[in-house]
Amino acid sequence: MAENSKRELIILELISNLEDISSINAVERIRPSFADLGNFADTQLPLVAVVGKLPKPVPKRSGRTTGKMDKFISDLEIDLFCYAMDNVNPDSKVSDLADDLWTKIYSDPTLITDDYPKGLTLEVVVMPEIQVGIWDPYVVFKMVCTYKYIHGTGGI
């Protein structure tokens, strides 16, 4: 991990928060293919795959006299792919898991940690994807979290 990578710290803190959700059995950094789902034990599902994108910076000038950009506000999108099994009522499973994810993410939208008592991020917006995939016995859905945060020129 890059020493100054707030991006990585944000992703790791999000993963830590997701691992605290009792209805989620596993959290991975790599999105499994549908063929790979068969390699997971039933006890590992529901599984959430966390896939971070690169941040989209918006320059913020803080030094008026120099005109040099030294602070950036960036939007970091993190995709959450949730995989579960339910042969009886898959739609209810989606509702329950999406609600658990939603509640946990918004319970600490700035990802406050001991090292960052004011938070790693300024805010978060969670957007569930409209489509839900149901392939008996699997249920798959996606939520996109966009974290807004401040960083310098020394790293993302």
Secondary structure as GFF3:
##gff-version 3
##sequence-region A 1 156
A	DSSP	alpha_helix	6	19	.	.	.	ID=ss1
A	DSSP	beta_strand	26	28	.	.	.	ID=ss2
A	DSSP	alpha_helix	34	37	.	.	.	ID=ss3
A	DSSP	three_ten_helix	42	44	.	.	.	ID=ss4
A	DSSP	beta_strand	47	52	.	.	.	ID=ss5
A	DSSP	beta_strand	56	61	.	.	.	ID=ss6
A	DSSP	beta_strand	69	85	.	.	.	ID=ss7
A	DSSP	alpha_helix	90	107	.	.	.	ID=ss8
A	DSSP	beta_strand	123	128	.	.	.	ID=ss9
A	DSSP	beta_strand	133	135	.	.	.	ID=ss10
A	DSSP	beta_strand	138	152	.	.	.	ID=ss11
###
